[in-house]
Amino acid sequence: MKISEVSKLTGISEYTLRYYEQKELIRVNRDSFNRREYEENEIEWILFIKKLKDTGMILQEIAKYSSLRYDGDSTLIERREMLLKHKDNIKLEILKWQKYLENINEKIEIYNKKINDLI
């Protein structure tokens, strides 16, 4: 599969796909003309990289995870541990944002009371 097809299927730009390859997040085979040839099973992996990025995992950690993935099933425990650690980080972020939301709601309530007093 060509890079343009992968880009359309994943919604990730060709530039970003090349960048992922440069950073060794993905490994892409080349044809006899040195053009990228993506395997069908790489689509799911590329989409998972996008999900990891969307959850705030830094590229350095994604690269480490990717390297482990390409090393095969002998790294399952380490990959699971990475995801568990990232999950904990996400939970902390959620708690932080919930507190921010509470603070904003409290301020809105103060404004509501003041506005109602004016009316």
C-alpha positions as CSV (number, residue, x, y, z in Angstrom):
1,M,0.0,0.0,0.0
2,K,1.3,3.4,-0.9
3,I,1.8,6.3,1.5
4,S,-1.0,8.3,0.0
5,E,-3.4,5.4,0.6
6,V,-2.3,5.0,4.2
7,S,-2.7,8.7,4.7
8,K,-6.3,8.6,3.5
9,L,-7.1,5.5,5.6
10,T,-5.6,6.9,8.8
11,G,-6.2,10.6,8.4
12,I,-2.5,11.2,9.1
13,S,-0.6,13.3,6.6
14,E,2.1,11.8,4.4
15,Y,4.5,14.3,6.1
16,T,3.6,12.9,9.5
17,L,3.9,9.3,8.3
18,R,7.4,10.0,7.0
19,Y,8.2,11.7,10.3
20,Y,7.0,8.6,12.2
21,E,9.2,6.5,10.0
22,Q,12.2,8.8,10.6
23,K,11.6,8.6,14.4
24,E,11.3,4.8,14.1
25,L,7.7,4.7,15.3
26,I,6.9,2.6,12.2
27,R,9.0,0.5,10.0
28,V,8.2,0.6,6.3
29,N,9.3,-1.8,3.6
30,R,10.6,-0.4,0.3
31,D,9.9,-1.7,-3.2
32,S,12.6,-2.2,-5.9
33,F,12.3,1.5,-6.8
34,N,12.8,2.5,-3.1
35,R,9.1,3.6,-2.7
36,R,7.4,3.0,0.6
37,E,5.2,-0.1,0.7
38,Y,3.0,-0.3,3.8
39,E,1.6,-3.6,4.9
40,E,-2.1,-3.9,5.6
41,N,-1.5,-4.8,9.3
42,E,0.4,-1.5,9.8
43,I,-2.8,0.5,9.5
44,E,-4.0,-0.6,12.9
45,W,-0.6,0.1,14.4
46,I,-0.5,3.6,13.0
47,L,-3.9,4.3,14.3
48,F,-2.8,3.1,17.7
49,I,0.2,5.5,17.6
50,K,-2.3,8.3,16.9
51,K,-4.3,7.2,20.0
52,L,-1.2,7.2,22.2
53,K,-0.3,10.7,21.0
54,D,-3.9,11.8,21.6
55,T,-3.7,10.6,25.2
56,G,-0.5,12.7,25.7
57,M,2.1,10.0,25.4
58,I,5.3,11.7,24.3
59,L,7.0,10.5,21.1
60,Q,10.1,9.3,23.0
61,E,7.9,6.9,24.9
62,I,5.9,5.9,21.8
63,A,9.2,5.1,20.1
64,K,10.3,2.9,23.0
65,Y,6.9,1.2,22.9
66,S,7.2,0.8,19.1
67,S,10.6,-0.8,19.4
68,L,9.3,-3.3,21.9
69,R,6.4,-4.0,19.6
70,Y,8.7,-4.8,16.7
71,D,10.7,-7.1,19.0
72,G,7.7,-9.3,19.4
73,D,5.8,-11.1,22.1
74,S,8.8,-11.4,24.4
75,T,8.1,-7.8,25.3
76,L,4.4,-8.1,26.1
77,I,5.0,-7.6,29.9
78,E,7.1,-4.5,29.3
79,R,4.6,-3.0,26.9
80,R,1.8,-3.7,29.3
81,E,3.7,-2.0,32.1
82,M,4.2,1.0,29.9
83,L,0.5,1.2,29.2
84,L,-0.4,0.8,32.8
85,K,2.0,3.6,33.8
86,H,0.5,5.8,31.0
87,K,-3.0,4.9,32.2
88,D,-2.0,6.2,35.7
89,N,-0.7,9.4,34.2
90,I,-4.0,9.9,32.3
91,K,-5.9,9.3,35.5
92,L,-3.9,12.0,37.3
93,E,-4.5,14.4,34.4
94,I,-8.2,13.7,34.6
95,L,-8.2,14.5,38.3
96,K,-6.3,17.7,37.6
97,W,-8.8,18.8,34.9
98,Q,-11.8,17.9,37.1
99,K,-10.4,20.2,39.8
100,Y,-9.9,22.9,37.3
101,L,-13.6,22.4,36.2
102,E,-14.7,22.6,39.8
103,N,-12.9,25.9,40.2
104,I,-14.5,27.4,37.1
105,N,-17.9,26.2,38.1
106,E,-17.5,27.8,41.5
107,K,-16.5,31.1,39.9
108,I,-19.5,30.9,37.5
109,E,-21.8,30.3,40.5
110,I,-20.4,33.4,42.2
111,Y,-21.1,35.4,39.0
112,N,-24.6,33.9,38.8
113,K,-25.3,35.1,42.4
114,K,-24.0,38.5,41.8
115,I,-26.0,38.9,38.5
116,N,-29.2,37.7,40.2
117,D,-28.6,40.2,43.0
118,L,-28.5,43.0,40.4
119,I,-31.7,41.9,38.7
